[in-house]
Every structure is written in structure tokens, then in C-alpha cells.
């Protein structure tokens, strides 16, 4: 029986080549889109599940409430984690991590070598790290690897880079230079290809070391210094919800005095380890790049709409051609076929076609995978296509698509009365049915909505690109000083750079323009309540900094080399303290900490400038005089950057012969501030284009059938004097009216959805009416081009061929 169904299905599909080809192409394109999105989305799930008892591990999240602003952070104050372990028996283990992140790379070299490298993703961690995160060890053992002072473990990748094929275990290496130089003993090498995780250390240094580790251990303040990432593991049977409910009283017990001193409120929450990658939107101080579950939902909805458009094409073409199969159905019913048998037959045809499209989509998706990785900035391997989840998804998608696309046509076709068919009196007239029109309207709603959304997203990205950043990002090069020793050579290195032809300005700062300034402190004005402080970020700069980066000075003077308590602030700072601009110079700001008061004198006010995501408003910033900055910032005017960089490296090596010349172009760093929106815009353009292509295929098939149905009418009209334009108008008018209906539905929907999306941007565009007019005009042009091709073909056909049988 199944073999017979298959034969009939194959013959019918082969007989109607145009309809089969259009359906197959539409379903294949839709399935490739769905499969591509599905692979990317699935790749974003399953993070951190490879760790033992991962469901019992949580990260402590801090939320600071200050001046009616809520600032969630992945960091906590240093003493919180171990205090929780002491107070709560349900906490079995804790670990703290200090992240030496991107932009804060450390200089690493093997002890007996002069060749050094800047290495990122360095962690400073408690000795309990491997009790929570069971990385497999290639050399050494995780037990006790971080117990001894000055111990370090390396990733397999870094160990191979430093030692090649030699064993790294028990060898020594040097981290940093000058006064910050540390000689460390390698206690292990761990496998860094250990599944998907938000923890991707290149090396892990024990907290039982000098410098930052010693500082972390000594800090006992429960309110400030929220730069430590704290993790805990619950004891078996313990409830995270119950523990979280105890945290307000815990924080009040240990940190009431500290919180009162800084003047802001603070709350602690527990975040599941497995939720960190997808549910960390808006949380600052992340240890690695995270995704956004809402962004994935948008992609899945986009995939759903594309597949629905392909299904609608199938339904429309199948119902439109129902009359073609009326006699077949009548005969089959007359010889005993029941409605269920016919439904199974027609569903089998649609599922067969859909499964065929699914099979074709696998190699096509494999070919498109490199482009998909570029588009999504992912790193999806070909093996992902053959993951059991993906293969099961492809099979399910094929069956489900075939079922949805074929169900309605199967029900309609199986309901034909055989007696009417055999008498020759049946006329289904499904080509003009309201359902078909409704489905076409749905296609146009999707197309117009997607076109409108793409225009709005593109506008917002361009608005971000054109936005005044508060500094001139073009022609700026940031050169990393990186170590204490090299920072001490700042003036000598700066002097050398100033002599290089093509360099117009040179200065220094602790952060390059657009780099997030993590450091902040609570400040008040004289006479203000010490408990009512305002958080202000702080950054060190050299005197020529403003002139180099192009940040405006609104009032006052710039910093001088002998300034100590004298500072610059941005406009957002004086606004936060309600200080008028004309009274800002000479005003004082106070920092009160543990009874001690530090005073800063404002000598100038700069314009506001961005140093964080464009989804955040510009925060207050204080700039102080820095004699040993972390970066040299230089402005260049040249047509040959390669030659300029070679000259700069040569000048660098004169002063710093054993330190790598490491630089970045500031405009590239600025682009990272709106990279997510730019990526979403590219994805939207590509998949919207494919959705429109699928819609055009459906329109092409429908118009082909309508033209065939009306060929005698068209021939008679031509004989009576109708022009080509008349015929085109006859076949186009119904479809153009459907575009108008879709425009009325799609415009308010797209406006509402995009207005919600834009709410994340404090600096956003206003949605204009002409966006939707462009969308509907594009839809009309696409419709006219698609319809006109078949309409003109029908209009110029010889009417004699259609009328000679009459």
C-alpha cells in the first residue's frame, strides 16, 4: 500500500513540473533558512552543562540602586563569597575570580627566554576553582594545583605556544615586568576545548600571590570594589530560592556600615550557571561575550515566518490547481477510496516533497555555513549539521512542514463529490477563494513588516555610526603600554613617537577612547550628605589628551603636569550634582571612605563622550593627571598606515626592546559598541530578501495558474481589441488590492514591534511614516514585476491557439 502511495505521489509531482519546481524551490529555501537559524540558535544553548553538578552552581549577582538607577553587575565585593560559606551550611563551596580581560592583557614569557607575548583571558582564582569547574588536566592534577603561592595553570593552547612539544609541568614563567613582575611555577595544563562555557581562561593564577590577589584577600568592605566574580556550589538538597531570600539580612548584617558610608543600596541575587550565557542582558562586568535569549527568539520567529511563507505557497498552488485533480479523485472514490485514504495520499505527496526539500537543504546549508559564520560572527563547525538534535530537527521540520502545507488541500480535495465530477459538473473555483486571498495577504504582511523592520534597524545602526561620540575616532591609534616598566618609559616613548613623520599628536590615558571605564567611586559635594553619594567613573590622562582625541573643553583649562587634586569632569558629572556650568570651575568634589576625606578641585569641564555600550546613557566621569598611563594615544595623518606602523614599532623597540608592540585602531573599537545591532541588521537583510524571494515564487506560480485559467477570456478580450496593458491590469488588480490590505495590517504591527525594540536605545531614531511607504512601494514593485512577467506572456500569446477548439 505504501509503495502504491509513493508511486502515485511521485507521478503527480513529476506530471506538474512547474508547480512541483516552485514548491520544491520555496520549501528548500525556507528549510535552508530555518536550518541555518536553528543551527545558530542551538549552538547558543547548552553552555556550562559539561561541569559536574552544574545545576547546583550559581554566580552571585550584585544590583546597585543609586540615584534611582539600577545597575546589575556580574561582580561582587571580595569578602562576600567566603562569608556566605561561613554563614550558610547550604553553601558547600565557593570560588572567586578576578578577570584580566580584553584590553588588560598581561605580558607572559618563559623564564629562560626574552620572547614575550601579550596574553588575554587571564584569571586570578581561589584554590577552590577546580572544585567547582572540573576542567580535564593534560599535565598535572587539579587537586591542589592552585594551593601554593605563585602557582599557575595553563591552557593547552598557551602551553603549546610557550613550550611547543615540551612538557610545561613544573616549568617557570614570568608574568608582567618591572615592579609587577612575578615568577610563577606551572602546576598543570588543562584542556581548553572542553565544551561551551562562559569561562574560557587562557591561564589561571592562584589568588595566593602578591599584587591583586593579596589585595582581594585583604579587602573586607561589603559595599564597594565589586570587581570580583563570585561562584558558589549548593549542598545536595539545598534550595537556591531559600538561600536567596536570606541574602538581604546577610548583607545587612555584614555590610550595613559599609553601605551607609558609600550612600547607595545594594542587593544580592543568585544566577544559575547554565543561565549565564543566555540570560545576562544588561548585566555589566561579564567575563566573556554572552548572547541574549530575546535575540534568539527574534531569529526563531523570523525562521517561522519564512517557513510559513513557503507553506502558504504550497497551499495556494495546491488549492488553485484542485480542479486539475477532480476527475482523479472522482474515479478513485467511485472504486472504493474513502476520504481518509485520499487525505493520506495528498498528505503523503506534500510530506514527500517537504522531506525531499529537507534532504536538499543539508548540503546547501553546509555550503552556506562559512557565510553564516561571517553573518552571525559565530564559529559553527560542519559537524553541527550531523548532530542528533539537528538531524531530528530536520526530519521533524520536513514532516511538520509537509503536514501543515498539505493538510488543507488534502481536506478540500478529498471532499469532492464523485457523482458531480463524473458528470462533468464540478467546479471548485478555489483560485479566487477567500482563504487563498487571506494567505496571500499574510505573505505580504510578512514581507512589508520585514522590509519596514530592516529599514528601521539599518537607520538605527547608521544613527549609531554617525553619532557624535564626543571624540574623533578617525586616525586615532592606541598603543598598549601594558606593564609597569613600560608605563614608566611613557615620556621617552612619547617623545620618540612625536618625531615620527605622520604623527600629529601624542598623549596617554589609562583607557583608550570608547573603552569601558570600570573604575568608579562615590562622591559628594561640600555640605552634602556623606551617605548620599553619586557614583563617578574615573580615568587617568596626560595633559595633551583632549587635544589628541578631539574632546571639547566647555569651560576652564586642561590638566597640567604638576596637577594632583585638580581634575576634569564631563558635563554629565556637573549635571548629576546640579552644578551650573558657569560655576563648575573651582567647585570641589569629596570622596569619603572609612572616615577619610579626599578632595578634588574641578579645573575644567569637558563635553560628554561615550565609553560604554550605546544602549547606556553617558555616565559621569572624572579625569585626573596620570604620569604612567596604560596606553599611548596618537593621532596620525598619513596615506600609508603600514609604513607608519613600521616606523612606530622601530621607535618603540628603541625604548622597549623586550616588549611587543601592540596597537589597535580606535575606530575598530568604536564599531564594537554597536556590533550587535549591525549584526542583526545584516541578518535581517539576508533573511528578508529570502522571504521575499519565496513570496515571489508563490506569486509567480499563482499568476501562471490564473493566466492559464483565464487564457480563453484573455483571447476573447484581445480579439475584441484589448491591449497588453488591459490584460496586465486584469491579472494584476486583485494582487495589488491584497498588497493594500497587507499594508494596513503590517504597518501598525511593525511600528509597535520596532518601537519596543528601540526602547533599549537611549539615543534612538524616530520612526517616520515614509518607512512604511517605502516598504509598501517595494512590495508593489516586486508584485508588479512578478505578475507582469506572466501577464505579458499571456497577453502576447496568439488568441487563435486558445479559441480554435471552441
N, C-alpha and C positions, 0 to 999 in steps of 0.2 A: 504493500500500500504506500509506504513512504517513498519507495523508488518511483512509483507512478506519479505521486505528487511532484517529486523533483523533476521528472521528465516534462510534465505539463508546465510547471513553473519556468523551466529553462526555455522551452519552446516559445512561451508567451513573451518572455523577456527578450529573446532573440528576434522575435517577429516584429516587435515595436522598438526598433533600434534607436530612433530619436528620443522617445520617451525614456527608454532604459538608460541611454547615454547621459541625458540631462539629470535623471535621478541619481545615477551612479556617480557622476561628477560632483553634484551637490552634496550627496551623502559623504563622499570621500573627503572633500574639502572641509565639511563640517566636522567629520571624525578626526581629521588631522589636527584641526584647531582644538577640539576637545581633548585629544590625546596629549597635545603639546602642553596645554594648560594644566591638565591633570598630572602629568609627569612633574611639572614645576611645583604644583601645589603639594603633591605627595612628598616631594623632596624636602618641603619645609616642615613636615611633621616628623615625629619620632626622635626629636632631639633629646639627648641626655638619658635615653632609656637603656643604654648599654651598661650604665653603672649599677652595681648591685644595690638592691633596696632603694632604687632611685625614687620610688613613690613615697619614701619616708624622709627624703632630703628636701630642705627648704632654704630659700635665701631670705634673709631679713631685709625688709624694705623700709626705708625711712620716708616719712612725709612731713615736711616742714611747712607750717602755716605762719606766714609773716606778711603783715600789711594786706590782709585779705587775699593774698596769693598763696596757692597751694603748689608746692614743689616736691613731687615724688622723686626719690633718688634710690639707686641700687646700693648706695654706700651707707654705712653706719659709723657711729663713733667707735674707736678701737676697743674700749673695755666691755661693750655690750654683750658680745657673744659669750665670753667666758663667765660673765656674771649670770647670764641665763642658765648656763650649765650648772653653776653652783646653786642657783635658787630653785630650779625646776628638775625634779627627778625624771620627768618625761623626756628631757633632752639627754640623749646618750653620748653625743659627741658634737664638737663644734670645730670650725676652722675659719681663719681669716686670711684674706688675700689682698695684697696691695698690687695693683696692676701698673707695670711700666709700659704704658700704652703707646699707640701710634703717635709720633711726634715727640716721644720721650724715650727713644731707643738708647740702649747702653752700649758702650764700646767693649768688645769682647776679643781676647786674644789668648792663644796658648802661651803658657809661661815662658817657654824657651823660643818664642817666635816674636818677631817685630810686626808681623802682618796682623792687622786688627780689622774688625768688622763691626758696623752698627747693627745690632740685633734688636728686633721688636718682640712684642709679646712675652716680655719677661715678667714673672710672678715672684712676689715675696710672700711666702706662705708659712703657716704654722706647721709644726712637725706632724700634725694630725691630718694633713691634706690627703694622703693616700688611704686613710681610714674611711674617708667619705667617697673618694674618687679612685676607684681601683684600676688605674692605668696598668696594662701589662708591661713588665720590665724585660728588656732585652739583655741588659747588663746590670748586675747587682740585684738587690731586693728592695721592695717598697718599705718593708718593716725597718724603721729607724733610719731611713735614708736622709731625713731632714732633722735628725736629732742633734747631731754635733754642730757646734758653731762653725760658720764659714763652709757649710756644706751646700752643694748644688747638684741638681739632676738635670740632664739634658734630654731634649727630644732626639729621636733617631735621626731626623733631618739635620739638626745642628751638629750632632756628634759626627756625622759623616762629613759635613762641611769643614769642621775643625781638624778632624783626625783621619779622615779618609777611611781606609780599611783597618786601621789600628784600633785596638781596644781603648775606650775612653775611661773606663772604670779606674778610679784612684789616681788618675792624672790630675794636674792642676791647671787652672786657667786664671787669667786676670780680668776682672770686671771693673770698668771705669779707668780713670787715670788721675795723677796728681794726688791731692789730699783725699780724694774719694776712692782711690784705687784699693781693690780688695783681691787678695789671692785666695782662691777657693778650691776645695777638694771635690772632685766629681765622685758622687756616691751612687750613681745609677744612670742608666739610659732607658727611657720609656718609649713605647710605641705611640707615635703621634697620629697614626692612621687608625683611630680607634672609634669609628662611628661618628655620627653627627653630634656635635656638642657646642655649647656656647663657651666652653673652656678650651682654649687652644694654645696652651703655653709652649713657648719655644725653649724656655728653661725656667726652672723653679729654684729660687734661692731661699734657704731657711730663714725664718724670722729671727733665729738666734744668731744674728750677725750685727755688726755695727751699723751706723748710719740710720737709714729709715726704719729698719727692723727694731733697733734699740728704741727709737722714738715712739714707735707704735706700742711697744710693751710698756713704756713709761707713762703714756697718756692715760689719765684716769677721768677725763671730763666726758660726761654722758650726753652733752648737748652739741658740742662743736666737733670739728675735724671729721666730718662724715665722708671720709675718703676710703674707708676700709670695706671691702666686700665680705660679708659675714654669712656663713652657711652653718646649718645645724642638721643633725640627724635625730629623728624621734625614736624613742624606745619602742619596742613591739607593743602594740595595743594602745599607744598614746594618741590623743586626738589633737590635730593641728588647730581646729576651731576652739577647743577648750583652752589650749595654750595661748592662742592669740587674744582671747578675752582677758587673760591675766596681764597682758603687756602694759596697758595704761597704768595700773597700780605699780608694776615693776619699775617703769620709767619714773614714776613719781617718787617712789621710794629711794631710788639711786641717783636721780638726776634733777630733783626739784630745785636745788640750789643752783646748779649749773644752768638750768633753763631760765630761771629768774634773772641770772646775771646777763644773759645774752638777749633776753626780751622777745623770744618767739616760742610758739608752741610746736611740739614735735610728737609724732605718733609712730609706732612700730607695727608692721604687718608681716605676715609670712606669705611668701610666694613659692608655689611648687616648683621644684627644679625642672620638671617636664613642661611647665608652662612658660618658662622664661623666654624662650625664643619667639613665641607667637603672641604672648600677652604682656608685652613690656612697652606698649605705646606710651610715649610721654614720660617714661622713667629715665632720668638722667644717669650719667656715670656708668653706662653699660660697659662690660668687659669685652664685648665683641658685638659685631653687627647682628641685629635682630630683625625679624620680619614683623609683619602686622597682620593679624588674623582678618581684619576688615579688608585689607588689601587683597588677601586671598579670596575672600568672599566675593569681591568685585569681579575678580578673574573667573571664578566659577559661574557667576551669574552671566557673565559675557559668553562663556562657553555654552551655557544652557541656551541662551538666546540664539546663538549661531546654529546649534543643533536643531532647535525648534524651527528655525527658518528653513533648514534643509528638509525637515519632516513635513512642513507645510507645502513645500514644493511637491513632494511625493503625493500628499493628499489631494492637492489641487489637480495635478495631472491625472491621477488615477480616477477621481470622480468625473473630471471633464471628459475622459475617454470611456466612461461607463457604457455608453451606447454601443461602442465597438465590440463589447463582450456580451451584449444582451442575448444574442442567439446561442452562444456557447452555454450560457447559464441556463437558458430555457431548455435546451436539449438535455443537459446534464440532470436538471430537475425532473424532466419527463421520464428519464430512465432510472430514477430512484434516488438521486442525490438529495440529501436533506440540507437544511440551512447550515447546520454545524459543520458538515463536510465541506461546504463551499467556503465558509469562513476560515476553516483551517487551511484550505487551498490558497486563498488570497493572502492570508497572513503569512503562509509559508513563502510565497513569492516575495513579499516585502522583506521578510526576515532574511531570506537567501540573498537578496540584493544588498541589504544592510550589512550582513556578515562579510560579503564579498568586498564591500567598501572598507570594512574594518581591517580585513587582511591586507588590502592595498595600502591602507594608511600607515601600517607599521614601517615598511621600507621608506615611504615618503617622509614620515616623521624622523626616521634615522638620518635621512639626507638633510632635513631641516634643523637637526639638533645643534650644529655649530652656530647657525643663525639665531636659534632660540637662546643659546647661552649668551650670545652678544646682546640680544634684546633684553633679557632678564638679568644680565650680569650674574648668571648662575654658573654652576660647574657640574652640569648633569652629564653623566657618562652614558655611553651606548648600552651598557649593561642594565640601566634603569628600564629600558624597553622590555626586558625579559624578566623583570621582577614579577613574582607570582601575583602581587597586588595589581600590577599594571595589566598583565595578561588576563586576569579575571575581570578587570575593569573594561578591557577591550571587548571581551566576549559578552559581558553584561550590557555594555553600551550598544553593541551590534544588535543583540536580541531586543533590547528595550526600544531602540530607535526604530527597528523594523516593526515592532508591535504597535508603537504609537502611530507611526506613519501609515501602517496598513489596516488598523482596526476599523476606522470609519469607512473607508472604501469597501472593506470586506463586508461590513454590515449592510451597506447600501446595495452593493452588487448582489449579495446573497438574498436580498428581499425582492428581487424581480419576479413577477408573476409569469410562469412559463406559458400559460394559455394566451396571454396578450402578445408575448414575444413571438410565438409560433404563428399567430395570426398576422404578425407584422404590424401591430398597432401600438407597440411600446415606444414611448418617447420620454426618456428620463429628464432631458433638458437640464442636466446638472451643471452645464457650463455657465449658467447665469444664476446659480443658487446663491442664497444669502450667506450660507456657511462659507462657500468659496470666497465670496467677496470679503467676509469678515476675516478670513485667514490672510488674504492679500493685504487688507488694512493692517493686520498685525505685523506683517513683514515690513510694511512702510513705516509703521510706528517705531519698530526696532531700528530701521535704517536712519530715519530722521533723528531719533533720540541719540543714536551713537554718533552721527555726524555733528550734532549740536554739542555733545559732550566733548568730542575730540577738539572742536574749535575752542571751547571754554578752557579745557586743560592746557592746550597749546598757548592760549592767551596768558594764562596764569604763569606758565613756565617762562614765557618771554617777558612778562612783567617782572618776574624774579631776576631774570638775566639783565634787564635794563635798570633795575632798581639801584638807586644811589646807595652804595654800601657804606658811605661815609669815608671811603678812602679810594684811591685809584689803583685798581687791581692789575692794570696792564703794566707791562715792563718791570714788574717787581720780581726779584729773585730773593728767596730766603735761604741762607746758608747756615747749616747746623753747626753750632759750636760744640754742643754735646757733652763735654766733660769739664770738670773744674779747671784742669790745667789749660785747656784751650780757651775757656772763658777768660782766664787771667791774661791770655795773649790778645784779648779783644782789640785794644788800642793799636797794637802793632799790626795785627791782621787788617784792621780797618784802614790804617794808613797805606798798606800795600795795595788794597783794593782801590783806593781813591786814585792811584796812579795808573790804573788800567784804562786804556782808551775804550770808550763806550760806556763807562760807569759815570753817572752824573751826580748821584747822591748815595751816601752810605750812612747807616745808623744801626742801632742794635735794639733788641727787645727780648723779653722772656717768652713771648708768643708771637708768631708771625701773624699778619693780618688775616682775619677770618678764623683763626684757631680758637677753639673754645677755651675761655679762661676759667679754669676750675676753682682757683683760689678765691675765697670771699671772706669777709669779716663783718661783724656787726658794728655799726657806727651810730652816733647820736650827735646832735648839735649842743653847744654850751647851753646849760639851763634846761636841757631836755631830760626826760625820764631815762635813766640808765637801763631800765628794764624794757624800754620801748625802742629797740634798735632796728636799724634798716640794714639789710644785707647788701654789701657793695663788693663787687669783684675788684681785684687789684692786679696790676701788671707793671713790670719794670721796663723802662725805656731809656734810651740815651737821648741827649738834648736835641739832636737833629731829626728825631723820629717823625714828628708831624710833617715836616717839610718833605721828607723822603716818601712817605706813604700818601701824602696829599690829603690828610685830615685837617679840616679847618679849625682855626682858633677863633672862637667867638668873642672872647674878651680876655684881657690880661696878657701874660707873657708865657713863653715856653720854659721848660726846665733848664737849669744851668748845672755845670759840672760839680759845683760845691753845694747844691741843694741837698737838704737832709729831711726836714719835716715839711718842706714845701712840695706841693703835689698839684697835678692837673686832675680835673674831673670832667666827665662828659655832661652834656645837657640833662640827661636822664637823672643824674645824681642830684643836681640842684633842684630839679622838679620834685624828686622824691622827698626832699627836705623842705620844700616850699621856700627856697631861697631865690629871690628875684635875680635875674641875670646881672643887672647893674650894681647889685650889692654882693655878688658872689666873691669877687677878688678880696682877699683879706679875711673871709669867713673861715671859721675853724670847724673841724670835724674831730670827734673824740671816739677813741676805742677804749672801752673799759673791760678789763679781763682780770678776774681774781684780785680785785681791789686796786690794780694798777691802771693808770690812765695814760694813753698815748695821744698826743695832739698832732693834727695835720693842718697845715695852712694852705688854703686854696690860692694859687697864684695865677691860675688861668682856667678857662672853661672851653672844652673842645666841642665840636659838633658830635652828634651821635653816630656811632658806627657799629656795624654788625660783627659779632664774633661767635654767633651760635646759629642754630637752625633758623631758617626764615619763618618757621612756624612759631617762633618765640619773639616777643617784643624785646626791644633793646633794653638791656638791664643797666643799672648804674655801674660805672667803672671809675676807679681811682688809679692814676698813673704816677709812679714815683721814679726818682732818678736811680738807674741801675748801672753800676760800673763794670759788672761782669755778667752780661746778658747771655741768654741761651741761643740766640740767633743773631746773625748779621743780616740786615735787610738792605738791599741795594737796588737802586733804580738805574735802568740801562736804556740807552738809545743806540741801537745797532740793527743792521740788516743781517748780521751773521752771528747768531747766538752760539753756534758750535765753536767758532773761533774765540768768542768772548769767554765762554766757559772754560776753554783750554787755558786761556791766559789767567783766569781767576784761579784755576787749580794750580798752575805753576806758582802764582803768588802765594797761595795757601801753603804749599809744600815748603816754602822757604821758612815759614814760621812754625808750621805744624807738620813736620816730615813724617811722623808715625801715626797720624790720624787721618782717616778717609775724608775726602772732600765730598760732602753730602749736601745736596741742594734740592729745592723744589720751586716751581713757578707758582706764584700766588694765585694767578687766575685759575689754575687747575684745582687748587684747594677750595676756591670760592665755588666752583661748579659742584663740589660735593654737597654744598648746603642745599641745593635743590635737585640733587641727583635722583631721589625717589620719584619726584613729580615728573622729571624729564623721562625717566624710565616708563612710568605709567602712560605718559603721552605717546611714546613710541609704540608701546604695546597696543594702545587704543587705536592708533592709526592703522597698524597692520591688521588687527582682527576686525576692525570696522570695514576696511577695504574688502576683506574676505567675506564678511557678512553681506555686503552689497553685491559682491560677485555671485554669491549663492542666490540672492534675491533676483538678480538679473537673469540667471539661468532659469528660474521658475517663471519669470515673466516671458522669457523667450519661448519656453515650452507652451505656456498658455496661449500666447498670441498665435503661435503656429497652429494650435488646435482650433482657435476661434476663426482664424483665417481660412482653415480647411472647411469648417462648418459653414462659413458664410461665402464660400467661393462662388456658388451659383448666384447668390444675392449680389455679390460684387460684380460678377459678369453681367448681370442684367442692368445694374446701375451704369456700368461702363458703356453698354450698348445704347442706353438712354442718354449718354453724354456726360456722365460723372467724370471728374478729373482725378488725377492721382492724389491731390490734396484732399478731395472729398473722401476718398477711400481711407486715407491715413487718418482723417478726422473721425470717420466712422469707427475704426478699430481702436482709436486712442482715447475717445472721450470717457468711456467707462473707467479706464485705468487712471486717468488724470483726476477724475472726481474722487476716486479712492485715495489718491495722494492727498487731496484736500482734507478729507475726513481724518486721515492719519496725522496730518499736521495739527489739526485742532486737538487731537488726543495727546500727541507726543510732546508738544511744546510745553504745556504746564508740568507734565511729568518730568521732562528733562530739566526744566528750571528748578523744580523742587529738589531733585536729587543733587544737582550740581551746586545749588545754594547750600545744601548740607555739607557737601564736600569742601566748599570754600571756607566754611566756618573755622577750619583748622588753621587758616592763614590770617594773622593779624594785619598783614599787608597784602590785600587781595584786590582783584579787579571787580568791577560792577558788571553784572550780566546785562548786555544790551539786547534790544529787540531784534536787531538786524542779524544776530547769530542764528536765530531760528528761521529768518527769511532766507539766509544763505543755505541752511540745511534743506529747506523745502525746495528751493530753486535747484540745488544739486540733485535732489530726489526726482524732480520733474524732468531735468535734463537727462538723467540716467534712464528714466521711464520712456521718454520720447525716443531716445536713441535705440533702446531695446525694442520698443514697439514698432518704430518706423522701419526698421530693417525688414521685418516680416510683412508689415503693411505695404511697403513699396513693392516688395516681391509679389504680393498678391495683386496689387493694383496694376502692375505692368504685365501680368500674365495674359495670355491670349484667351479672350472670353469664349471663343469657339470651342476650345477643348472642354470647357465646363458645361456648355449648353448643347453640345451635339447629341447627347443621349436623351434630351427632352423631346 
